[in-house]
Amino acid sequence: MGRAFEYRKAAKEKRWDKMSKVFPKLAKSITMAAKQGGLDPEMNSKLRTAILTAKAQNMPKDNIEAAIKRAAGKDAQDIKEVHYEGKAPHGALIWVECATDNPTRTVANIKTHFGKCGGQMLQNGSLEFMFSRKAVFEFDRSQISRDDLELSLIDGGLEELEEIEDTFYAYADYSDFGLLSTALESLGIEPKKAALEYIPNTPMEFSEEQLTDIEKLIDRLEDDDDVQAVYTNIA
């Protein structure tokens, strides 16, 4: 994944540094998961995933517990998961995950973001075969050797293991998230990040100038309160 992977990594770190936006989005994911599948993370894998991701982003325990309790409140909002697809400038593909209590408002805002940045929305389903949903775990490389790790995680659904500087990135099919999570836990490994992400099947290379234009749209989308994550086909 080379230079473009480093670009994605640096861009993602820069965007996630906007903590005033991050914690509310994480809290919304936790509340939504708890409302849909119950308040017990041991019985609700989606909630377990949301909590693990929040912890990896250093979200305080009190915030996490408050988000879970919010799902049980009488005034808990009916938050729905929706996604939108589109193209950024220079043909980059964009997959936008949202969590909203007002889809009409959200789709109007997303359409505006695309239009303001020279992109366009596509009909949902247009990019269905351009991305694959994967379980992604990020953890410190010093915890275990690569050979031992690969051998131990094969039965956990491991599809690919990347090593970038001092960090391992383990990938599996989205349906094996719980299996791989359990396998890592059995090794005593605590991920810095655990998430379900959309990975491009055919990544594309873009020039630095083109990436600057694409990044303007990504930043605008991620600043939207209803947007949970943005994925692209940047190589």
C-alpha positions as CSV (number, residue, x, y, z in Angstrom):
1,M,0.0,0.0,0.0
2,G,3.1,2.2,0.2
3,R,3.0,6.0,-0.2
4,A,-0.7,6.2,-0.6
5,F,-1.3,4.0,2.5
6,E,1.0,6.5,4.5
7,Y,-1.1,9.3,3.0
8,R,-4.3,7.7,4.2
9,K,-2.8,7.0,7.6
10,A,-1.5,10.6,8.1
11,A,-4.8,12.1,6.8
12,K,-6.9,9.9,9.1
13,E,-4.7,10.8,12.1
14,K,-5.0,14.5,11.3
15,R,-8.8,14.3,11.0
16,W,-9.2,12.2,14.2
17,D,-7.2,14.8,16.1
18,K,-10.4,16.9,16.0
19,M,-11.4,15.6,19.3
20,S,-14.4,17.9,19.7
21,K,-15.9,16.0,16.7
22,V,-14.6,12.5,17.5
23,F,-16.1,11.8,20.9
24,P,-19.7,12.8,19.9
25,K,-19.4,10.5,16.9
26,L,-18.1,7.6,19.0
27,A,-20.8,8.2,21.6
28,K,-23.4,8.1,18.9
29,S,-22.1,4.7,17.6
30,I,-22.2,3.3,21.2
31,T,-25.7,4.6,21.8
32,M,-27.0,3.3,18.5
33,A,-25.4,-0.2,19.0
34,A,-26.8,-0.4,22.6
35,K,-30.3,0.6,21.5
36,Q,-30.3,-1.9,18.7
37,G,-28.8,-4.9,20.4
38,G,-29.0,-4.4,24.2
39,L,-26.8,-2.8,26.8
40,D,-24.6,-5.8,27.6
41,P,-21.5,-5.8,25.4
42,E,-20.9,-9.5,26.2
43,M,-24.2,-10.3,24.4
44,N,-24.0,-7.5,21.8
45,S,-21.0,-7.8,19.5
46,K,-21.8,-4.5,17.8
47,L,-21.7,-2.6,21.1
48,R,-18.5,-4.4,22.0
49,T,-16.9,-3.2,18.7
50,A,-18.1,0.4,19.4
51,I,-16.7,0.4,22.9
52,L,-13.4,-1.1,21.8
53,T,-13.0,1.6,19.1
54,A,-13.9,4.3,21.6
55,K,-11.3,3.0,24.1
56,A,-8.7,2.9,21.3
57,Q,-9.4,6.6,20.7
58,N,-8.9,7.3,24.4
59,M,-12.5,8.2,25.1
60,P,-13.0,8.4,28.9
61,K,-14.8,5.5,30.6
62,D,-17.5,7.9,32.0
63,N,-18.3,9.0,28.4
64,I,-18.7,5.4,27.3
65,E,-20.9,4.5,30.2
66,A,-23.0,7.6,29.6
67,A,-23.5,6.7,26.0
68,I,-24.7,3.2,26.8
69,K,-27.1,4.5,29.5
70,R,-28.5,7.0,27.0
71,A,-29.8,4.2,24.9
72,A,-32.1,3.0,27.7
73,G,-33.5,6.5,28.3
74,K,-37.1,7.2,27.4
75,D,-36.0,10.2,25.3
76,A,-33.4,8.2,23.4
77,Q,-33.3,9.3,19.8
78,D,-34.2,6.8,17.0
79,I,-30.8,7.0,15.3
80,K,-30.6,5.1,12.0
81,E,-27.5,3.9,10.1
82,V,-27.4,5.1,6.5
83,H,-24.7,5.4,3.8
84,Y,-24.2,7.4,0.7
85,E,-22.0,6.9,-2.3
86,G,-20.4,9.4,-4.6
87,K,-17.4,10.7,-6.6
88,A,-14.9,13.3,-5.5
89,P,-12.9,15.4,-7.9
90,H,-10.6,13.5,-10.3
91,G,-12.8,10.4,-10.1
92,A,-12.0,9.3,-6.6
93,L,-14.8,7.1,-5.1
94,I,-16.3,8.0,-1.8
95,W,-18.4,5.9,0.6
96,V,-19.9,7.8,3.5
97,E,-21.3,6.2,6.6
98,C,-23.8,8.2,8.7
99,A,-25.8,7.9,11.8
100,T,-28.8,10.2,11.9
101,D,-32.2,10.9,13.5
102,N,-33.2,12.8,10.3
103,P,-32.2,11.1,7.0
104,T,-33.9,13.9,5.0
105,R,-31.6,16.5,6.6
106,T,-28.6,14.3,6.3
107,V,-28.9,13.4,2.6
108,A,-29.5,17.1,1.8
109,N,-26.3,18.1,3.6
110,I,-24.2,15.3,2.0
111,K,-25.4,16.4,-1.4
112,T,-24.4,19.9,-0.7
113,H,-20.9,18.8,0.5
114,F,-20.3,16.9,-2.8
115,G,-21.6,19.8,-4.9
116,K,-19.5,22.5,-3.1
117,C,-16.3,20.5,-3.6
118,G,-16.7,19.5,-7.3
119,G,-18.0,16.0,-6.6
120,Q,-21.3,14.3,-7.2
121,M,-23.5,11.8,-5.4
122,L,-24.2,8.4,-7.0
123,Q,-27.2,6.1,-6.6
124,N,-26.7,3.8,-3.6
125,G,-25.4,0.4,-4.9
126,S,-23.2,2.0,-7.6
127,L,-20.1,1.2,-5.5
128,E,-21.2,-2.0,-4.0
129,F,-18.5,-4.1,-5.8
130,M,-15.8,-1.4,-5.5
131,F,-15.3,-1.8,-1.8
132,S,-15.1,-4.8,0.6
133,R,-16.1,-4.6,4.3
134,K,-13.3,-5.7,6.5
135,A,-12.5,-6.1,10.2
136,V,-9.4,-4.0,10.9
137,F,-7.3,-4.2,14.0
138,E,-4.3,-2.0,14.7
139,F,-1.8,-2.8,17.5
140,D,1.8,-2.4,18.7
141,R,4.3,-4.6,16.8
142,S,6.5,-5.1,19.9
143,Q,3.9,-7.3,21.5
144,I,4.6,-10.4,19.4
145,S,6.7,-11.6,16.5
146,R,5.1,-11.6,13.0
147,D,5.6,-15.4,12.5
148,D,3.9,-16.2,15.8
149,L,1.2,-13.7,15.2
150,E,0.3,-15.1,11.7
151,L,0.3,-18.7,13.0
152,S,-2.0,-17.8,15.9
153,L,-4.5,-15.7,14.0
154,I,-5.1,-18.0,11.0
155,D,-8.0,-19.8,12.8
156,G,-9.3,-16.3,13.8
157,G,-10.0,-15.5,10.2
158,L,-6.9,-13.5,9.5
159,E,-6.7,-12.6,5.7
160,E,-3.8,-10.1,5.7
161,L,-1.2,-8.8,8.1
162,E,0.6,-5.5,7.3
163,E,3.6,-4.1,9.2
164,I,4.1,-0.4,9.0
165,E,6.9,1.0,11.2
166,D,6.0,-0.1,14.8
167,T,2.4,-1.1,14.1
168,F,0.7,-4.2,12.8
169,Y,-2.6,-4.0,10.8
170,A,-4.6,-7.2,10.8
171,Y,-7.5,-7.6,8.3
172,A,-10.3,-10.2,8.2
173,D,-13.7,-10.4,6.6
174,Y,-16.2,-8.3,8.5
175,S,-18.1,-11.4,9.6
176,D,-15.0,-12.6,11.5
177,F,-14.6,-9.5,13.6
178,G,-15.6,-11.3,16.8
179,L,-13.5,-14.3,16.0
180,L,-10.3,-12.2,15.3
181,S,-11.0,-10.1,18.3
182,T,-11.2,-13.2,20.5
183,A,-8.0,-14.6,19.0
184,L,-6.1,-11.3,19.8
185,E,-7.5,-11.3,23.3
186,S,-6.2,-14.8,23.9
187,L,-2.7,-13.6,23.0
188,G,-3.0,-10.8,25.5
189,I,-3.0,-8.2,22.7
190,E,-5.0,-5.0,23.2
191,P,-5.6,-3.2,19.9
192,K,-5.1,0.5,19.6
193,K,-8.0,0.5,17.2
194,A,-10.6,-2.0,16.1
195,A,-13.2,-1.2,13.5
196,L,-15.2,-2.4,10.5
197,E,-14.0,-0.5,7.5
198,Y,-14.7,-0.4,3.7
199,I,-11.5,-1.2,1.8
200,P,-11.2,-0.4,-1.9
201,N,-11.0,-3.5,-4.1
202,T,-9.1,-1.5,-6.9
203,P,-7.2,1.3,-5.3
204,M,-6.2,4.3,-7.5
205,E,-3.1,6.5,-7.4
206,F,-3.6,10.3,-7.4
207,S,-1.1,13.1,-7.6
208,E,-0.4,15.4,-4.6
209,E,-2.4,18.2,-6.3
210,Q,-5.4,15.8,-6.9
211,L,-5.2,14.5,-3.3
212,T,-5.5,18.1,-2.1
213,D,-8.7,18.6,-4.0
214,I,-10.1,15.2,-2.8
215,E,-9.1,16.0,0.8
216,K,-11.2,19.2,0.8
217,L,-14.3,17.1,0.2
218,I,-13.3,14.5,2.8
219,D,-12.7,17.1,5.4
220,R,-16.0,18.8,4.7
221,L,-17.9,15.5,5.0
222,E,-16.1,14.5,8.2
223,D,-17.0,17.8,9.8
224,D,-20.7,16.9,9.4
225,D,-22.2,15.8,12.7
226,D,-24.1,13.0,11.0
227,V,-21.1,11.5,9.3
228,Q,-19.4,8.6,11.1
229,A,-16.7,7.6,8.6
230,V,-15.6,8.3,5.1
231,Y,-13.8,5.8,2.9
232,T,-12.2,6.3,-0.5
233,N,-10.4,4.2,-3.2
234,I,-7.1,6.1,-2.7
235,A,-4.4,3.5,-3.3
